[in-house]
Amino acid sequence: MNGLIFLIPVALGMGGLGLAAFFWSMRSGQYEDLDGAAQRILLDDEDAA
């Protein structure tokens, strides 16, 4: 039972940290162009020649 006193705040803190990281990535535009990266992998670079 004493372990729960330590583990519950740690779990809530890690969840809050993950939520903050998600909101930061949304605000910084990480999810704006989801199709562009998928299409760029199929295109050849002309500068590589």
HUBELCOR-V399597 format. One line per field, one symbol per residue. phi: phi as a letter, one per 20 degrees, with the letter a starting at -180 (. if undefined). Layout:
# HUBELCOR-V399597
phi = ???
This chain:
# HUBELCOR-V399597
phi = .ffffefffffffffffffffffffffenfdfcfefffeffeeeeffff
